[in-house]
Amino acid sequence: MYEMSLTAPKRHFKQLDNATVWKQQKLGDIAEFNPKTTVPSEFEYVDLASVTGITMLSHRSEKKESAPASAQRLARQGDIFYQVVRPYQKNNYLYNLPYNNYVFSTGYAQLRPSVDSYFLFSLLQNDRFVKLVVDRCTGSCYPTINPNVLGNIEVRVPVDINLQIKIGQLFKALDELITVQQRKLEKILLLKKAYLCEMFPTNEKNKPKRRFCGFTDVWRQRILQDVILSEHKGTAQAGMVGTKSVYLDASYLNGGPISYVDAAIDVECDDILVLWDGSAAGTVYQGLTGALGSTLKAYKPKESGKFLYQFLKCNQQMIFNSYRIPNIPHVVKTFAMEFNVNIPSLDEQLKIGAFFQSLDSLIAFQQYKLEKLHNLKEAYLNEVFC
């Protein structure tokens, strides 16, 4: 049972009666599960890898005679496809395309709602509902919920269809805002990727495709060791809990919570950091001050650290592919003596570094806005449903 301590949601719509009755019903009573359909001879197939979040990222053309056996769920507008394998990922899709030839995998439960589709779709994303689903899953590696079990979960639904529609419209508007913001972020990320390719020459060339006006000099090829003043491996440990310095470990560098240690500050903002050990060994960071963790190495640049950081980020995949020992991932000891760096004049370095720093600031701002929208949606999911 969908057991809640409240009989009404925390958040109401002013234009509707706050006393609207919410009725407890089984999911199978407000949606038809896996309706019987006939798969067409040719169709667009949507498997479990095709949907991320609430977005369909891909689909592929299939013929019935050669299609996977799991291609069985023929979509109709308004249908909800709920991921029954690892449902905690919340990769679910509300089908609203004007086509009758999309077939989904049996890795999804197909729900055809008798209530407002977007209301139900949003309810299924509520963390409280997801917990109810996860608690009923079987299997450890790939937790799965049986559609019959899913259909027996009880949820609260407002009797007034107008309230269902209002709630559905609210979350549809939020999802559209999130989609627009995600696309903005993706465009800027693609723009940066294009600029990185054009403003840094490849190893066999000594001039980039795109340059700032007034710069024509040939770039010089050096090894990393020649363009740094020093390098050192971190010595700070998580056990040195204190208040003296920010602890620069892999978790914090990848967006984790900040923590402090009683260790000396040995990294400045212009220094380049490289994750030395672990599955993501070779990842490059910059712009931080604190005590360096023992799984990272810091490089102090001779000239523009911002330029050097962007050059290394431009070649991030090369570092992963060519400068790591794969079995127990860590960066090769001779990295600084082997890795080639193309260097222009200091003035051009500063121009390039400042340009990409402004792009990174814009990316960070767009990421912040996206995160705020996601947090707003999560808050409403917890407050609008009871």
N, C-alpha and C positions, 0 to 999 in steps of 0.2 A: 504494500500500500504506500502511496505517496503521502507520508505522514508529515504534516506541517504543524507548527505550534500556533499559527495564525489561521483564521478562517477568511480573512480578507487581506489583499496585498497592502504593502506599505505605501505605495504610490497610486494615486487616483487620477482620473481625468475629470476636470472641473465641470465639463459640460454634461457629464453623465452622473447618474445617481451613485453616490458612494456606497449605498447599501445593496448594490446589485448582487444577486445571489451567484456564488460560485459553486457549481455542482461537481461532486467527485464521481469520475467515470473511468472505466477501463479504457486504455488506449485503443483496444480492439473494437470498442463500441462507438468511437468517434472517427474511425478510419478503417477502410477495408484494407486488409493485409494481403499483399502479393496476389492481386486480381489476376484471374486467368486471361491470358492473351495469346495471340498467334504471332510469332516472330516473322517479319517479312523476309522475302528472299534475299534482299540486300538492305543493309542498315548501318548506322553509325554506332559503334560499340564503345561503351563507357565502363572501364574497369576500375578497380580500387585505387590504382595509381593516377587516375584521371582527375580526381577531385581533391583539392586541398582547401581546408577551411570550408567555405560555402561556395567556392568558385570551381567551375569545370575548366581545367587548364588544357585538356586535350581529349580527343576521341579519334577513333580510326574506323575506316570503312571495312566491312566484313560481308562475306556471303554466308548464307545460312548453312550450306553444306560443309564449309570449312571453318566455321566460327568455333570458338571455345564453347564447351558444354555449359559453361556458366552464363552464357549470353541468353537470358530468358526473360528479363523484365522490360517489356515494351512500355515506354513512357507516354503519359498523357498530360496535358497542361494541368498544373496544380498538384501533380503527384510529388510526394516527398520520398527521397531515397536515403535511407538511414543506414550508415555503415555498421554492420553487425560484427565485423572483425575489428578488434581493437577500438571499440566505440569511444574510448576516452580521447581519441584524436579529434573527435568532432568534425570529421570530414563528411558532411552531409549536404545534400543538394535538393533545392526546390526547382522542379522542372517547369519552366515557363516559356520555352521556345515554341515557335509556331510550326513545328515539324512533327510528323507522326512516324518517323523512322529511327528514333533513338532507342537503343536497347542497353539496359544496365546489367551489370554482373549480379549474380546471386549472392555476392558479398554484401549487397545492400538488401535491406527489407524495403519493399515498395508499399508506401502508405497512400491511400486515396482518401483524403479527409472529407468528412461530412460537416466539419466546422470550417472556419476561415483558414485557408491553407497557410498564410504567413503567420497567423497566430500560432498554429500548431508547430510550424517549423521553428519559430522562435522559442517556444516552450521546450522543444527537444534539445536546444542548446544551453538551457539553464543548468548550471553546475549541480544543483540539487537533483535534477532529473538524471543527469549523467552518472552521478554517484549511485543512484538506484539501479541503473543499467549495469554498471561495473560490478556492483555487489552480486548480481545475478549471472555474471559471465562464468563460463567454464573454460578450462585450459589455461596454462601458465605462459607459454611462449607467445601464443596468439589468442588472447582472451576473446571469446565469442559468445554472443547472446542468441539464443534460439528465438526466431520471430514469434513463436507462440508464447514464450515467456515475456517477450517485449510487449505483446498485445495485452497481457494480463496486468501490467503495471497501471496503477490508478493515478490519475492526474486531476487537477481542479480546472474546470472550464466555466467561464461566465455564461450564464443562461442567455443573457442579452447578446444577440448576434452583433449589434452595433458596437458593443464594447470589444468583442473579439476583433472586429474590423479595425477599430481604433488602435488596438494594441499591435495588430499586424502591420498597420500603416506606419506606426512609430518605428518598429524595428526594420521595416523595409527602407524607410528614409535613412536610418542609421547605417544600414548595410550599404546603401548607395553612396553615402558620404565616405565610408571606409574604402569602398572600391575606387572612387575618384581619387582619394588621397593615396591609395596604394599605387595607382597608375602614375600619379605625379612623381612619387618616389622612384618608381621603376624607370621613368623617363630620364630623371637626373642621373641615376646610377648608370644607365646606358650611355648618357652623354659623357660622363666622366670616363667610362671605359673607352669610348671612342677617342677622347682627347689623350688619354694615356698612350694609346697605340700610335697616335699621330705626332705627339710632342716629344717622344723619346725614340731615338733611332734604334734599330735592331743591331745586334752585335757586329754584323758584317758591314754596317754602314756607319758613316761619321757625321751625318746630318739628319735631323728629323724631317718629316713631311710638312709639319706645321710649326711656324716660329713667330715670335713677336717681332714687330717691325723694327728694323735696325740691326738685327743679329744675323750675321752671315758666316761667322767663324766656324771652322771645323771642330767637332767635339773630340776630346782626347779620351782614349781608352786607358783605364787604370784598373788595378785590382782593388778590392774593397780596403785592404790593409793600407794602401797608399792614400786613401782619402779620409782616414780617421786618425784621431789623436791617440785614442786608447780604446781598450775593450776590457770588460770584466764580467765574470759570472756572478750572479746574485748569491747572497749568503743568508738572507733573511728567511726565517721559518715561521710557520703559523703558530708554533708554540711560544714565540716571543711576544705574547700579547701585552700591549701597553698603550701608550698615548703619544709616543714621540713622532712616529712617521706613518704615512699611509703605506699599507702593505701591498706591494705590486706583485700579485700572483696571477695565474692564468684565469682564475674565476673572476677576479675584479676587472681584469683587462677585457673580458668578454661580457661585461654587463652585470656581473654579480655584485653583491653588497660590499660596501667599503668596510675595511677593518684596519686596525692600527697595531703597530708593533714597537717595542722598545729597541729600535735599531737605527743606525745613522742613515740619513738621506744620502743615497749614492747615485740617484738618477735625476737629471734635470730635463726640462720640457723639450729641449732640442735634441736630446739623445734618442738614438734608434734602439728599440728593444726587439729581440727575437726570441720567441719561445723555443727553448733548446731541447726539451724532452716532452714526450707524450704523443698522443695520436695526432695532434695538430701542430707538431714540431715544425718550425720554419715560418710560422705566422709572424708578421711584422707589425709593430705598434710604434706610436710616437705621441708626444704631447702630454706626458705624465711626469710627476715629481713624487719621489718617495723612496722607500727601501725595497730594493729589488729582491724578488723571491728566487729561490735556488734553482728553479726550472727555467730561468730566463738569463739571457746575456744582453749587456748594454754596449753600444758603440757610440763614442763621442766624436762627432764629425769635425773635420778641419774647417769646412766652409759652411754651406747651407744645409742644415739638418732637414729642413722641410723638403728641399729638392731630393736629397738622398733617400728620404723615407718614401717619396712618391716613386722614385726610380725602382726601389726594392719592391713596392707594392705592384708596380707595373709588371715585375718579373716574379710575382708571388708563386705562380704555378711552376715556373722553372726551378725555384728553390725547393718546392715540394718534390718535384720529379728527379732532380739531379744532385741535390745536396743534403739528402737525408739517408740514414741507414734504416731500411724498412722493417726488419724483424722486430726490433725494440726501438720504435721511432725516436730518433734524435738527430740533430744536425751534425754534419761531419765536422771534426775538429779543425780541419784545414779550410773551412768556409771562407774566412777573410783573406786567405792567401790564394784562393782559387776563383772566387766570384768576380767577374768583370763588371766594371761600372763605366759608363760613358759620361764624361764630364764636360760641360760647356764653360764659358767664362763665369765668374762669380756673379756679375750683373744679370746674366741670363738665368743662372740658377735661382737667384732671388726672385726674379719675375715669375718663373715657373712655379717655384714653391708657394709664392703668395697666391697665384691663380688657383692652384689646386686646394690650398687651404680654404679659400673662399667657397669653392665647390663643396668641400667636405663640411663646412659650416652650414651650407644650404641643405645638404643631405641630412645632417644631424637634426636640423630644424624640422624637415619634412618627416623624419622618423619620429620625432617627438610628437608632432601633430597626429600621426597615425596611432601612436601608442595611446595618446589621450582619448581618441575616438574609441579604440578598443576597450579602454578602461571604462568609458562612459557607457558603452553597450553592456559590459559585464555588470555594472552597477544597476542599470535598468532591468536587466534579466533577473537580478536578485530581488528587485523591489516591485516590479510590475506583476510578477506571478506569485501565487500563494500556494 
